[in-house]
Amino acid sequence: MTESFRRDGEYPQENRPTQSAGFGDYPPPPAYPPPAAQAAPGWHEAHQPPPAPAAPEGPAHAARAKRPVALLAAVALAAAVIGGGTAAGVQQLLAAQDRTGGGINGTNVSQSSTGTVSGVAEQVSPSVVRIDTRTGSGQGTGSGVVVTADGEIVTNNHVVDGATEIQVTMSDGKKYTAKTVGTDPAKDLALIKLQGARGLKPAKLGNSDNLKVGDQVVAIGSPDRLTGTVTSGIVSALNREVNVPKSEQQSPQRQRGGSWPFSYDGRQFNGNTGSNTTSYKAIQTDASLNPGNSGGALVNMNGEIVGMPSAIYSPSSDSSGAGSVGLGFAIPVNTIKADLDSLRKGGPGGAGGNNSGGDSGNGGADGFGTSY
């Protein structure tokens, strides 16, 4: 029989001589341990009822009793070491559950750039062109908007009025010659057609009736032959009635550079409009407009054409000194849309000059070497 070692004070009879008898020689333990024995360390472990089958007391039993404590300590240590990774794993699991159902579904930020000036410029610029003209009195420049894939372009009448040659430069630098299809001097509108063009990107025409004062707008055009220039601002006012000359020939004060005289509220701006004028209700904007922006695009933040820049105010009576001071005027796009069918048939003003046809490609002699 193995010996049983007990700590001092574990039993009152611990000083008696060791007997060779089995467990039956000892008196049974009391139903409830006496206070002194209860306080003694180790009493509870020694007097726990052994599980079936009974196991002998001794060092082996003590080692087994301490194993759970050691195991718990090891588990606690391991949990502390990997706790961060476990927390991350739980978060990933919960996130996966949210995606598969039962959680709060978030909304991704749109990748579309619509609604920003850069996004509008990227979207619309391929549909806005530079128009260079040669007339009996010199050269001029302006802008235009592509309305069909085969090369119909709408612009101001005063941009192409009296032109004997018209050259159009696309946003990618490709050049075409063009001829006038129809004009409407009373509305300062004209339609020209590129020769040999196909696969162009038409602009999207919006609804100018939906405009409100304070709406953000973007102007795209070619001031002073700077193709594809982009500026931005707001709609400053609506239904401004401006007066412009019906024909360039009636406006000798117009200087090279494309400034266009107009009058408002009985005052003349950028030169004398002459006696044969027309008027229209214009969109006023503080987007920077300069000579050469005429016939270009005024665009809302959805990338839709809402107007055509056609006149600017300049504090100088000499149009050669005209420049943007935040007072620009544009023809509403609804006026343009209502006039397109008429322009395709020649318009009230009839067709313009007999311009030469043919695609001039990406360069070559164009006869427009003078800067203006």
Secondary structure, DSSP 4 states (H G I P E B T S, - for coil): -------TTSSTTTTSPPPSS-GGGSPPPPSS--HHHHHSTTHHHHTSPPPSSP---SHHHHHHHHHHHHHHHHHHHHHHHHHHHHHHHHHHHHHHHHHHTTSPPP-PPP---TTSHHHHHHHHGGGEEEEEEEETTEEEEEEEEE-STT-EEEE-HHHHTTEEEEEEE-TTS-EEEEEEEEEEGGGTEEEEEESS--S--PPEE--GGG--TT-EEEEEE-GGG-TTEEEEEEEEEEEEEEEEES-GGG-TTPPTT----EEETTEEESS---SSEEEEEEEEE-S---TT-TT-EEE-TTSEEEEEEEEE--SSSSGGG---SS-EEEEEHHHHHHHHHHHHTT-TT--------S--TT-S--S--S--
